[in-house]
């Protein structure tokens, strides 16, 4: 059960990275030309998508055991 609750945080952070990538970019990723900045935003979005999909997949795998612990 605790594992399921702990995995909600990385899932939420990953979704936030997809929606607002500039919030998760440090000063090094923000500088550079316009093309470089857009490329870095895309990379942060893709990393956020990967991060959230990984957390959701792990939640999907452990959900049956959590369900049985609560209701079984």
Secondary structure, DSSP 8 states (H G I E B T S, - for coil): -HHHHHHHHHHHHHHHHHH-GGGG--HHHH-S-HHHHHHHHHHHHHHHHHHHHHHHHHHHHHHHHHHHHHH-
